[in-house]
Amino acid sequence: MKLRPTWLVCLLSLPAFVAMGAPAAAEPVSAVNAKPAVVPALQEWEGGSGTFELRKHSRIVLAKQQGDELAGPGAQVAADLEQVTGRKLDVSPRIPQDGDIVLSVDPTLTDAEGGARFAEEGYTFTVTDQNVTIAAPTVKGVFYGTRTLLQLLLLDDGRDSISVGAAVDWPNYKVRGFMLDVGRRFFTADYIRDYLRLMGWFKLNQLQLHLNDNGFKGGRPWSEVQAGFRLKTDNPELAGLASADGAYDRADWDSFEDTAAVNGVTIIPEIDAPAHSLAFIRFRPSLGLNNGDSDHLDLSKPETTAFMKSVFGEFVPWFRSPDVHFGADEYTVDKPRYKVYFNEMAAHIRALGKHPRAWGSLSVMAPNADGYDRDVTLNSWNNGWYGPQAIKRDGYSSFINTNDALLYIVPFAGYYHGHGLDGKYLYDQWEPHVFPGGQSVAPGDPQLLGAMSAVWNDLTLATYTELDVHGLVEPTFGVLAQKMWSGAKSGAPYSTFLGTVRRLGVGTGLTKVATTLATAANGELSVGRPATASAGDAAAAFDGVGTTKWASGPGDEAWLQVDLGKPVVVSKVELDWAPEHGRDYAVQVSSDGATWTTVAARTGREAAGIDTLTFDPVTARHVRLTGTQANQKQDGYALWSMRVFDAPDLALRRPTTASSSEVPSLGPENATDGDAKTRWASAYRDGEWIQVDLGSPQPVQRVLLDWETASGRDYDLQVSDDATNWRTVAAIRDKPSGARVDELTFAPVTGRYVRMQGIRRASGFGYSLWRFEVRSGGLQQAGTNNSPAEGPEASPAQATVPAQVSSSNVESDGLTGSTAPNASDDSTLATG
């Protein structure tokens, strides 16, 4: 039986106790709140009834006599809450009152299932209608609990309420890491600090910095190969060792350690030798093999090991981590001396007060592990070099899954996931105990500390930037965090989970990186489009980032508008109001940005949160929000986002089939899941097809095909009533090769099934689609809208809609009439 604090047991038992004591005639107990979605998912949840709501005078209260210990986390969560919710909460050591958020460190808290992991990083998260209480055995656990708090508020409509209930949460694994190769390519200090914050947002806890390395020789002399060492000391004996194109001094490193500490992250510094050592050989050519014409150190010289010991001796005092990594991978010469070096460096690091780590290489470097130091934590990076089964057989104390086939990214290379990891595979099939080639170990294996993905910047001559690397890493950061923290407990399909990740973005306090997942949701037209406003940062409402906002400043009259780039069909606008919300406002459209027509309006809105206004499809290039009365004139208006949508996608999450799939993770459902970053790919042959079942006969007039590089050159677009007899509505021929978006408009036709029937491929691969969208209604004059604009708020706000949109104000293709929007459309669920 689990050991839990008495107050938590009582809280979890309360709903049942009340129900048992209620008279037969009493009203039924309210529905139990479902487990809320956060990333990574909560281990355990007991739902209550109702919600907690932030009050006007809510505070962050630090538990009695813990002000010194919790002052940092309290100040941090206050700043983060202001960025997430727009509300500024005071931090107080006083007695909690209704509406307060309470932080508490309680070393006596235990959980039988969470065990040591709960004791080190776990927390309890208790919500009543009066308070939110985050309690943990450690300050780190409290920090992780505050990330859950922030995520729940960010995902809430209005950003001010949380479902009543209680969670107990802890990680499955001790190591939940990410490794970044800064040796081959310098990453700025701002970037490193932002990544520490991003890791804390998703409860990842170890950042390994690979501090030196060099490019591959290829056909060049070693003198022309890039090499880098990224630590810069004032010690004159090491002057010139640091890279001229970028290095971190002691102040930089201290800032990394400080940022890591407040974000629940430990930095694992790695200085790699005796291979990958061109930077050291350039500094001391006599230490390299072949008289310095190599990137391998010459271990036959005692001064070589002595020099490396001096490097560690210089920099280890900078490092606050209990572990230091000394590399030791891919050294393929002088195997006997390699063993001596391995053991001496492990002992030296322990003498410096740290635990040694290294890359597993012994299957190549030795016939067996006899005589090798076993008290070293190994990264199992390749089954051939030293897989997990060999590590276990040889009795190493601990190891980490950093398997290259599953977890390596080499940006923009033709190998090792050059365009990012396979998120769907990782989400559906992987956990830290999973290795390829039959090498998996048991879940929770006591020698397995956890896992770590890695970025290796092999392509030293390529011109990509650190932000390009972020774009490759971010899409699977949340997935990896989920599988390392609570495994499969999210309980949601991949597309739904990724939708939550998109809405959460990359967290708070960032200065260098932003979310790259702010791609348009299904049918969304406005993300990243040029915007202007009467005042304030208009772009913030269209950047897809949940923690930036447009604010107009004081006054009742203000406007915000977006240029969609060309005339398009518009049928819905979603406004996510900050606390400074509008009371009376209208949505207007224009073809030229000068003459405007109102298509929907709201009066009497009383709350922040999301207001969705739908109207008959209308053609427009510009869409504008015009405010006429703010809720508080002195505050003006503030929006987290304004999102403009096309007519509903009839194919969204409908059953989709295909003639073939290249691999199971590239199935046809990926093309209609509303996620522009998942795709279907067929077998490598002509004539393949993909089709969607719309559920019932539907009027169809537009289809969008978003092709990956493996596109179709010749194909037919077809419709059918029975999936047997097909009618071609568009014949597409001689399209160019490569990635492109085909937007097809044709005469209106009714059908239940829509198919892309391939005829000839544009490449040697198959056919591959990111998106397959089907809509009714083309560019046309809007009809009459007799329905009120829809909004989720419970207040008796009234909506007004004009009877007709003037044809002089919108472009038309001569068609008349309109298609009523689908009120149940859930396209906005795909992303935030």
C-alpha positions in Angstrom: 0.0 0.0 0.0 1.3 3.5 -0.8 2.4 5.8 1.9 0.9 9.2 1.5 0.3 12.2 3.8 -2.8 12.0 5.8 -4.2 15.2 4.4 -3.9 13.8 0.9 -5.6 10.5 1.8 -8.4 12.5 3.3 -8.8 14.7 0.2 -8.9 11.7 -2.1 -11.5 10.0 0.0 -13.8 13.0 0.4 -16.0 12.6 -2.7 -16.8 9.0 -1.8 -17.5 9.9 1.8 -19.9 12.6 0.9 -21.7 10.4 -1.6 -22.1 7.6 1.0 -23.6 10.0 3.5 -26.0 11.7 1.2 -29.8 11.0 1.5 -31.5 9.2 -1.3 -33.3 12.3 -2.4 -30.2 14.4 -2.7 -28.9 15.6 -6.0 -26.2 13.4 -7.5 -22.6 14.2 -6.9 -21.0 16.3 -9.7 -19.0 14.4 -12.3 -15.5 13.6 -11.4 -12.9 15.7 -13.2 -10.9 13.8 -15.8 -7.1 13.6 -15.6 -5.8 16.9 -17.0 -3.4 16.9 -19.9 0.2 18.1 -19.2 3.5 17.2 -20.7 4.8 14.9 -19.4 1.6 13.3 -18.2 0.8 12.9 -14.5 1.6 9.5 -13.0 -1.6 9.4 -10.8 -4.7 11.5 -10.6 -7.8 11.4 -8.4 -10.4 13.7 -9.7 -12.7 15.8 -7.6 -15.6 18.1 -8.6 -15.5 21.7 -9.6 -12.6 24.0 -10.2 -10.2 26.3 -8.5 -10.1 29.8 -9.9 -7.5 32.5 -9.4 -9.0 35.5 -7.5 -8.2 39.1 -7.8 -6.1 38.9 -4.7 -4.6 35.4 -5.2 -1.0 35.0 -3.9 1.8 32.5 -4.0 2.3 31.5 -0.4 5.4 29.9 0.9 5.0 27.3 3.7 5.7 28.4 7.2 9.4 28.9 8.0 10.4 27.9 4.4 10.8 31.4 3.1 14.6 31.1 2.6 14.4 27.7 0.9 11.4 28.6 -1.4 12.1 32.3 -2.1 13.7 31.5 -5.4 11.0 29.1 -6.7 8.3 31.5 -5.4 9.8 34.5 -7.3 10.3 32.4 -10.4 6.8 31.0 -10.5 5.4 34.5 -9.9 7.2 35.8 -13.0 6.2 32.8 -15.0 2.6 33.1 -14.0 2.5 36.7 -15.2 3.9 35.7 -18.5 1.4 32.7 -18.9 -1.7 34.4 -17.4 -1.2 38.1 -17.5 -1.8 38.2 -13.8 0.8 39.5 -11.3 0.7 37.5 -8.0 2.5 38.6 -4.8 4.7 36.1 -3.0 3.9 35.9 0.7 5.1 33.8 3.7 1.7 34.4 5.5 -1.1 32.0 6.2 -2.9 30.8 3.0 -6.3 32.3 2.2 -8.9 31.4 -0.4 -7.4 31.7 -3.9 -3.8 31.2 -2.9 -1.2 28.9 -4.4 0.8 27.2 -1.7 4.4 25.8 -2.0 5.8 23.5 0.5 8.9 21.3 1.0 8.1 18.3 3.2 11.0 15.8 3.4 8.7 13.3 5.1 6.5 12.8 2.0 6.9 9.3 0.5 5.2 7.3 -2.2 5.6 3.5 -2.3 5.4 3.3 -6.1 7.5 6.3 -6.8 10.1 5.3 -4.3 13.5 6.9 -4.7 12.4 8.8 -7.8 9.5 10.4 -5.8 11.9 11.2 -3.0 14.3 13.0 -5.3 12.0 14.7 -7.9 8.4 13.8 -7.1 5.6 16.1 -5.8 2.0 16.1 -4.9 -0.4 18.5 -6.6 -3.6 19.1 -4.7 -6.4 21.3 -6.0 -9.5 22.3 -4.0 -12.0 25.0 -4.9 -10.1 27.2 -2.4 -6.3 26.5 -3.0 -3.7 24.8 -5.1 -1.0 23.2 -2.9 2.3 21.9 -4.3 4.3 19.8 -1.8 7.4 17.8 -2.4 10.3 16.2 -0.5 12.7 18.5 -2.3 12.9 22.0 -3.9 13.4 20.4 -7.3 10.1 18.5 -6.8 8.3 21.8 -6.0 9.8 23.3 -9.1 8.4 20.5 -11.2 5.0 20.9 -9.6 5.0 24.6 -10.6 5.6 23.5 -14.2 2.4 21.5 -14.0 0.6 24.5 -12.6 1.8 26.7 -15.4 0.9 24.2 -18.1 -2.6 23.7 -16.7 -3.3 27.4 -16.6 -1.8 27.9 -20.1 -4.2 25.2 -21.5 -7.2 26.6 -19.7 -9.7 28.8 -21.5 -9.2 32.0 -19.6 -6.0 30.9 -18.0 -7.4 31.2 -14.5 -8.8 27.9 -13.4 -7.7 24.3 -12.7 -9.9 21.2 -12.1 -10.3 20.1 -8.5 -8.4 16.9 -7.8 -5.1 15.5 -6.5 -2.0 14.2 -8.3 1.0 12.3 -7.2 3.8 12.6 -9.8 7.3 11.3 -10.2 9.7 10.3 -13.0 10.2 6.7 -14.0 14.0 7.3 -14.7 16.7 9.2 -12.9 18.3 10.5 -16.2 16.1 12.3 -18.7 18.6 14.0 -20.9 19.7 15.9 -24.0 23.2 16.1 -25.3 24.4 19.0 -27.5 27.6 19.0 -29.5 29.0 22.5 -29.1 32.5 21.4 -29.9 32.0 21.2 -33.6 29.6 24.2 -33.7 29.4 27.0 -31.2 26.1 27.7 -29.6 25.6 31.1 -27.9 25.3 31.4 -24.2 21.8 32.7 -24.6 20.9 29.6 -26.5 22.3 27.3 -23.7 20.4 29.2 -21.0 17.2 29.0 -23.0 17.6 25.3 -23.5 18.0 24.8 -19.7 14.7 26.6 -19.3 13.0 24.6 -22.0 14.2 21.4 -20.4 12.8 22.5 -17.1 9.4 23.2 -18.8 9.2 19.5 -19.8 10.9 18.1 -16.7 14.0 16.9 -18.5 16.9 17.0 -16.1 20.3 16.6 -17.6 22.0 18.6 -20.3 25.3 17.1 -21.5 27.5 19.6 -23.3 30.0 18.0 -25.6 32.7 20.7 -25.2 35.3 19.7 -27.8 35.4 17.9 -31.1 36.4 18.2 -34.8 35.1 17.6 -38.3 35.9 14.5 -40.4 39.1 14.5 -42.4 37.5 13.4 -45.7 39.9 14.2 -48.5 41.4 17.2 -46.7 44.6 17.4 -44.6 44.0 17.6 -40.9 45.2 21.2 -40.9 42.1 22.2 -42.8 39.6 20.4 -40.6 37.5 22.4 -38.1 38.2 21.8 -34.4 36.8 23.4 -31.3 37.3 23.5 -27.5 34.7 25.7 -25.9 36.0 26.6 -22.4 38.1 29.7 -21.9 40.3 30.2 -18.8 42.6 33.0 -17.6 45.3 30.4 -16.8 48.3 31.4 -19.1 49.3 27.8 -19.4 46.2 27.1 -21.4 46.1 30.4 -23.3 45.1 29.7 -26.9 43.3 26.4 -26.2 39.9 28.0 -26.4 38.3 28.3 -29.8 38.5 31.8 -31.4 35.1 31.4 -33.0 33.4 31.0 -29.6 34.0 29.8 -26.1 32.5 30.0 -22.7 34.4 31.8 -19.9 33.9 31.3 -16.2 31.1 33.9 -16.0 29.2 32.2 -18.8 29.6 28.8 -17.2 28.4 30.1 -13.8 25.3 31.6 -15.5 24.6 28.1 -17.0 24.9 26.5 -13.6 22.7 29.1 -12.0 20.1 28.8 -14.7 20.2 25.0 -14.5 19.8 25.0 -10.7 16.5 27.0 -10.8 15.1 24.9 -13.7 15.7 21.4 -12.2 18.5 20.6 -14.6 22.0 19.2 -14.0 24.8 20.1 -16.6 27.0 17.1 -17.5 30.2 18.6 -18.9 32.1 16.4 -21.4 35.7 16.8 -22.5 36.3 14.1 -25.1 39.7 12.3 -25.6 41.8 10.5 -26.7 39.9 10.5 -30.1 38.1 13.6 -31.4 41.1 15.6 -30.0 42.2 17.8 -32.9 41.7 20.9 -30.7 44.2 19.6 -28.1 46.6 18.5 -30.8 46.6 21.9 -32.5 47.4 23.4 -29.1 50.1 20.8 -28.4 51.1 19.1 -31.7 53.6 16.8 -30.0 50.7 15.0 -28.3 49.1 13.8 -31.5 49.7 10.6 -33.4 51.7 10.9 -36.6 53.6 14.0 -35.3 50.3 15.8 -34.9 48.8 14.9 -38.2 45.8 13.2 -36.6 42.8 13.8 -34.4 43.9 10.9 -32.1 46.2 11.6 -29.1 49.4 9.6 -28.8 49.0 7.6 -25.6 52.5 6.2 -25.8 53.7 9.5 -24.4 53.2 10.0 -20.6 52.9 13.7 -21.2 49.7 13.1 -23.2 47.7 11.7 -20.3 49.4 14.3 -18.0 48.1 17.1 -20.2 44.6 15.8 -20.3 44.6 15.5 -16.5 45.7 19.1 -16.3 42.8 20.1 -18.5 40.3 18.4 -16.3 42.1 19.8 -13.2 41.6 23.3 -14.6 38.0 23.1 -15.4 36.4 20.5 -13.1 36.3 23.2 -10.3 33.9 25.1 -12.5 31.4 22.2 -12.7 28.7 21.7 -10.0 27.5 18.4 -11.4 28.4 15.3 -9.4 29.4 13.7 -12.7 31.9 14.6 -15.4 32.2 12.9 -18.8 35.6 12.1 -20.2 34.5 10.8 -23.6 36.8 7.9 -24.5 34.9 6.9 -27.7 36.0 5.7 -31.1 39.7 5.5 -30.4 40.8 2.6 -32.7 44.5 2.4 -32.1 46.9 1.3 -29.3 44.2 -0.7 -27.4 46.4 -1.7 -24.5 47.3 1.9 -23.7 43.7 2.9 -24.2 42.8 0.7 -21.2 45.4 2.4 -19.1 44.2 5.8 -20.2 40.5 4.9 -19.5 41.3 3.7 -16.0 43.7 6.6 -15.1 41.2 9.2 -16.3 38.3 7.6 -14.4 40.5 7.6 -11.2 41.6 11.2 -11.8 38.0 12.4 -12.1 37.1 10.6 -8.9 40.1 12.2 -7.2 38.7 15.6 -8.3 35.5 14.8 -6.4 33.3 13.7 -9.4 31.9 10.5 -10.7 33.2 9.5 -14.2 31.1 9.0 -17.3 32.3 7.7 -20.7 31.0 6.5 -24.1 30.7 2.8 -24.3 33.4 1.5 -26.6 34.7 -1.8 -25.1 33.3 -4.2 -27.7 35.6 -2.7 -30.2 38.5 -1.8 -27.9 38.9 -5.0 -26.0 38.2 -8.8 -26.3 36.6 -8.4 -22.9 36.2 -5.9 -20.0 38.8 -7.6 -17.8 40.9 -4.9 -16.0 38.6 -2.0 -17.0 37.3 0.3 -14.3 33.7 -0.7 -13.7 32.7 2.3 -11.6 32.0 4.4 -14.6 28.6 5.4 -16.0 28.5 4.5 -19.7 26.4 6.0 -22.5 25.3 3.0 -24.6 25.4 4.7 -28.0 25.9 1.9 -30.5 25.2 -1.8 -30.1 28.4 -2.7 -32.0 30.6 -0.5 -30.0 29.1 -1.6 -26.6 25.5 -2.5 -26.4 23.4 -2.7 -23.2 23.5 -6.5 -23.0 27.3 -6.4 -23.1 27.4 -3.6 -20.5 25.2 -5.6 -18.2 27.2 -8.8 -18.8 30.4 -7.1 -17.9 29.0 -5.7 -14.7 29.1 -1.9 -15.2 27.4 -0.1 -12.4 25.1 2.1 -14.6 24.4 3.0 -18.2 22.3 5.5 -20.2 20.4 4.8 -23.4 21.8 7.1 -26.0 21.3 4.7 -28.9 22.4 6.2 -32.2 19.8 4.5 -34.4 16.9 5.9 -32.3 18.1 9.0 -30.6 20.8 10.8 -32.7 20.2 13.8 -34.8 22.9 15.0 -37.2 21.4 18.2 -38.6 20.7 18.0 -42.3 22.8 14.9 -42.9 21.6 11.9 -45.0 22.0 9.7 -41.9 21.1 9.7 -38.2 17.8 11.5 -38.5 19.1 14.6 -40.4 15.7 16.2 -40.3 14.7 15.2 -36.8 13.7 12.1 -34.8 10.7 9.9 -35.6 8.3 11.3 -33.1 5.5 8.9 -33.9 7.7 5.9 -33.5 9.1 7.2 -30.2 5.7 7.9 -28.9 4.1 4.7 -29.9 6.9 2.2 -29.4 9.8 3.5 -27.5 10.8 3.9 -23.8 14.2 4.2 -22.3 14.6 0.5 -21.9 14.1 -0.1 -25.6 17.2 -0.7 -27.8 17.2 -1.9 -31.4 18.6 -5.3 -32.6 17.1 -7.3 -29.8 19.2 -5.5 -27.2 16.3 -4.1 -25.0 16.5 -4.5 -21.3 13.7 -4.9 -18.8 11.7 -1.8 -17.9 13.2 -0.3 -14.8 16.4 -2.3 -15.1 18.4 -1.2 -12.0 21.5 -0.5 -14.0 19.7 1.6 -16.6 19.6 5.3 -15.4 17.5 6.5 -18.2 18.0 8.0 -21.7 19.4 10.9 -23.5 18.9 12.1 -27.1 21.8 13.8 -28.9 22.6 16.4 -31.5 25.9 15.8 -33.3 27.1 18.7 -35.6 29.1 16.5 -38.0 28.6 18.7 -41.0 31.1 21.4 -40.0 31.1 23.0 -43.5 27.3 23.4 -43.6 25.8 26.8 -43.0 22.8 26.1 -40.7 22.3 28.1 -37.5 21.6 27.2 -33.9 18.0 28.1 -34.4 17.8 25.6 -37.3 19.0 23.0 -34.8 16.3 24.0 -32.4 13.8 23.5 -35.3 15.0 19.9 -35.6 15.0 19.2 -31.8 11.8 20.8 -30.6 9.2 18.6 -32.4 10.2 15.5 -30.3 11.3 17.2 -27.1 7.9 16.7 -25.5 7.6 13.2 -26.7 11.0 12.2 -25.2 10.1 13.9 -22.0 6.9 12.0 -21.8 8.5 8.6 -22.4 11.3 9.2 -19.9 9.0 10.6 -17.2 5.8 8.5 -17.2 6.0 6.3 -20.3 2.7 5.5 -21.9 0.6 7.1 -19.2 -0.5 10.1 -21.4 -3.3 7.9 -22.6 -3.8 10.0 -25.8 -3.0 9.2 -29.4 0.1 10.8 -30.9 -1.8 13.5 -32.8 -3.7 14.6 -29.7 -0.5 14.5 -27.6 1.3 16.6 -30.2 -1.5 19.0 -30.2 -1.0 19.6 -26.5 2.7 20.0 -27.0 2.0 22.7 -29.7 -0.2 24.6 -27.4 2.3 24.5 -24.5 5.1 25.9 -26.7 8.6 26.0 -25.1 7.9 27.7 -21.8 8.7 30.9 -20.2 11.6 33.3 -19.7 13.2 32.6 -23.1 15.3 35.2 -24.9 16.8 33.3 -27.9 14.5 30.5 -29.0 10.8 30.3 -29.6 8.5 27.5 -30.6 8.9 26.2 -34.1 5.7 24.2 -33.8 3.6 27.3 -34.4 2.6 25.9 -37.8 -1.0 26.6 -38.8 -3.7 24.3 -37.4 -5.9 22.6 -39.9 -7.5 25.4 -42.0 -5.7 28.2 -40.0 -4.8 31.0 -42.4 -3.2 33.7 -40.2 -0.1 32.2 -38.4 2.9 34.3 -39.1 1.1 36.6 -41.5 1.9 40.4 -41.5 -0.2 42.3 -39.0 -0.8 45.9 -37.9 -2.7 47.5 -35.1 -3.7 50.8 -33.7 -1.0 50.4 -31.1 1.1 47.6 -29.6 2.9 44.5 -31.0 0.4 43.2 -33.6 2.6 40.3 -34.6 2.3 38.8 -31.1 -1.3 37.8 -31.8 -0.3 35.8 -34.9 3.0 34.2 -33.9 1.5 31.0 -32.6 3.2 31.4 -29.2 1.0 31.1 -26.2 3.0 33.3 -23.9 3.1 36.5 -26.1 0.3 38.9 -26.5 -0.9 42.0 -28.3 -1.9 44.9 -26.0 -3.6 48.1 -27.3 -3.0 50.3 -24.3 -5.7 52.4 -22.6 -8.9 53.3 -24.4 -12.1 51.9 -25.7 -11.3 52.2 -29.4 -8.6 50.0 -30.9 -8.1 47.7 -33.9 -5.9 44.7 -34.9 -5.7 43.4 -38.4 -3.9 40.7 -40.5 -3.0 40.4 -44.1 -3.6 36.8 -45.3 -1.5 37.5 -48.5 -4.2 36.7 -51.1 -8.0 36.4 -51.3 -9.0 33.3 -49.4 -12.2 31.8 -47.9 -12.7 32.8 -44.3 -15.4 31.4 -42.0 -14.2 31.6 -38.4 -12.2 33.8 -36.1 -11.0 32.7 -32.7 -10.0 35.3 -30.2 -8.0 34.3 -27.0 -8.5 37.2 -24.7 -6.1 38.1 -21.9 -7.5 39.6 -18.7 -7.8 42.9 -20.5 -10.6 41.6 -22.7 -13.0 43.4 -25.0 -16.6 43.9 -24.1 -18.0 45.0 -27.5 -16.1 44.3 -30.7 -16.6 43.2 -34.3 -14.8 41.1 -36.9 -14.5 42.8 -40.3 -13.1 41.6 -43.7 -11.7 43.5 -46.7 -10.4 42.7 -50.1 -8.1 45.7 -50.3 -7.4 46.7 -46.6 -9.4 50.0 -47.1 -13.1 49.1 -47.4 -14.3 46.9 -44.6 -17.5 44.8 -44.0 -18.6 43.5 -40.7 -19.2 39.7 -40.7 -19.7 39.1 -36.9 -19.8 41.1 -33.7 -20.0 40.6 -30.0 -21.6 42.7 -27.3 -21.4 42.3 -23.6 -18.6 39.9 -23.2 -17.7 39.5 -19.5 -14.6 37.3 -19.3 -11.2 36.6 -20.6 -10.6 33.4 -22.6 -11.5 32.1 -26.0 -14.3 33.6 -28.1 -15.0 31.8 -31.4 -17.0 33.7 -34.0 -18.3 31.7 -37.0 -20.0 33.1 -40.0 -20.9 32.1 -43.6 -17.8 31.6 -45.7 -16.6 34.9 -47.3 -13.7 35.7 -49.5 -11.3 38.2 -48.1 -7.6 39.0 -47.9 -7.7 41.2 -44.8 -9.4 40.4 -41.5 -9.7 43.0 -38.7 -10.8 43.0 -35.1 -12.3 46.4 -34.2 -12.9 47.1 -30.5 -15.6 49.7 -29.4 -15.7 49.1 -25.7 -13.1 47.5 -23.5 -14.0 45.8 -20.3 -11.9 48.4 -18.5 -11.1 51.6 -20.4 -7.9 52.2 -18.5 -6.7 48.7 -19.5 -7.7 48.7 -23.2 -7.5 45.4 -25.0 -5.1 42.4 -24.9 -5.1 39.2 -26.9 -2.9 36.1 -26.6 -3.9 35.2 -30.2 -6.3 36.0 -33.0 -6.7 33.0 -35.4 -8.5 33.2 -38.7 -9.8 30.0 -40.3 -10.9 28.7 -43.7 -14.2 26.7 -44.1 -14.1 23.4 -42.2 -11.9 20.5 -43.5 -14.3 17.7 -44.2 -11.4 15.2 -44.2 -10.1 16.1 -40.8 -9.6 12.9 -38.8 -11.9 11.0 -41.0 -11.1 7.3 -41.8 -8.3 7.3 -44.4 -6.8 4.4 -46.3 -4.2 3.9 -49.0 -2.9 1.3 -51.4 0.3 1.0 -49.4 2.5 2.6 -46.7 6.3 2.7 -46.8 6.4 1.8 -43.1 3.7 1.6 -40.5 4.6 4.9 -38.9 3.9 6.7 -42.2 0.3 5.5 -42.5 -2.4 7.3 -44.5 -4.1 8.6 -41.3 -1.1 11.0 -41.0 -2.3 13.0 -44.0 -5.7 13.8 -42.4 -4.8 14.1 -38.7 -4.6 17.9 -38.8 -0.9 17.9 -38.1 1.3 19.4 -40.8 4.4 17.6 -39.5 3.2 14.0 -39.9 2.9 12.4 -43.3 1.8 9.4 -45.4 4.3 7.8 -47.7 3.6 5.0 -50.2 5.6 2.2 -51.5 8.1 3.1 -54.2 6.0 2.6 -57.3 3.7 4.5 -59.6 -0.1 4.2 -59.4 -0.4 4.3 -55.6 -3.5 6.0 -54.1 -4.9 7.5 -50.8 -8.5 8.1 -50.1 -10.7 9.5 -47.3 -14.2 8.6 -46.2 -16.1 11.8 -45.4 -18.8 9.8 -43.6 -21.7 10.8 -45.7 -22.1 12.5 -49.1 -20.7 16.0 -48.9 -20.5 18.9 -51.4 -16.9 19.1 -52.4 -15.2 21.9 -54.4 -11.6 22.3 -53.0 -8.8 19.9 -52.2 -5.4 20.8 -50.8 -2.5 18.3 -51.3 0.6 19.3 -49.3 3.4 17.2 -50.9 6.6 16.1 -49.3 9.6 15.9 -51.6 8.2 12.6 -52.9 5.4 14.2 -54.9 3.1 13.2 -57.7 3.9 14.3 -61.2 0.7 13.0 -62.8 -2.4 12.1 -60.8 -6.2 12.3 -60.8 -8.4 13.6 -58.1 -11.6 11.5 -57.8 -14.8 11.2 -55.9 -17.1 8.3 -55.2 -20.4 7.5 -53.5 -19.4 3.8 -52.7 -15.6 3.7 -52.9 -15.9 1.5 -56.0 -17.1 3.6 -58.8 -14.9 6.8 -59.2 -15.4 10.0 -61.0 -12.4 12.2 -61.9 -13.0 15.8 -61.0 -9.5 17.1 -61.7 -6.7 15.6 -63.9 -3.3 16.9 -62.8 -0.3 16.5 -65.2 3.3 17.4 -65.5 3.7 18.9 -62.0 7.3 19.8 -61.0 9.3 17.5 -58.8 10.0 18.3 -55.2 7.9 19.6 -52.3 4.9 21.8 -53.1 1.3 22.5 -52.2 -1.4 21.8 -54.8 -4.6 23.8 -54.1 -7.2 22.4 -56.4 -10.6 24.1 -57.1 -13.2 22.5 -59.4 -16.9 22.6 -60.2 -18.9 21.6 -57.1 -19.5 17.8 -56.8 -21.1 15.7 -54.2 -19.4 12.5 -52.9 -18.7 10.5 -49.8 -15.1 9.4 -50.8 -12.3 11.5 -52.2 -9.2 10.0 -53.6 -5.8 11.0 -55.0 -5.1 8.4 -57.6 -1.4 8.5 -58.6 -0.3 7.9 -62.2 3.3 8.9 -62.3 5.7 9.8 -59.5 8.0 12.9 -59.6 10.9 11.1 -57.9 12.3 7.6 -57.4 10.5 7.4 -54.1 6.8 6.9 -53.7 4.0 9.4 -53.0 4.1 11.3 -49.8 1.7 13.9 -48.4 1.9 16.0 -45.3 -1.8 17.1 -45.6 -4.8 15.9 -47.6 -7.7 18.5 -46.9 -11.1 18.6 -48.5 -13.5 21.5 -48.4 -16.7 22.8 -49.9 -17.0 26.3 -51.2 -14.6 28.2 -53.4 -13.7 31.9 -53.6 -17.1 33.5 -53.8 -19.4 36.2 -52.6 -20.7 35.5 -49.1 -24.3 34.7 -48.6 -26.6 35.7 -45.8 -25.7 34.6 -42.2 -28.7 34.2 -40.0 -26.9 32.6 -37.2 -25.3 34.4 -34.2 -21.6 34.2 -33.8 -20.8 31.4 -31.4 -18.8 31.8 -28.2 -18.1 29.5 -25.2 -18.8 32.0 -22.5 -21.8 31.5 -20.2 -22.6 35.2 -19.9 -25.6 36.5 -21.9 -23.5 38.3 -24.5 -25.3 39.0 -27.7 -23.9 38.7 -31.2 -24.9 40.7 -34.2 -24.3 39.8 -37.8 -25.1 41.8 -40.9 -27.7 40.4 -43.3 -25.5 40.5 -46.4 -21.9 41.1 -47.2 -21.5 43.6 -50.0 -20.2 42.1 -53.2 -18.2 45.3 -53.8 -16.1 44.6 -50.8 -15.0 41.1 -51.6 -13.7 39.4 -54.6 -16.0 36.8 -56.3 -15.7 34.1 -58.8 -19.3 34.6 -59.8 -20.7 31.8 -57.6 -23.6 32.6 -55.3 -24.8 31.1 -52.0 -22.8 29.9 -49.1 -22.1 26.8 -47.0 -23.0 27.0 -43.4 -20.0 26.3 -41.2 -19.9 23.1 -39.2 -20.5 24.1 -35.6 -18.9 20.9 -34.3 -15.7 21.5 -36.2 -12.8 20.8 -33.9 -9.9 21.9 -36.1 -8.6 24.1 -33.4 -7.8 21.0 -31.2 -4.8 20.1 -33.4 -2.6 22.9 -32.2 -2.6 25.9 -29.9 
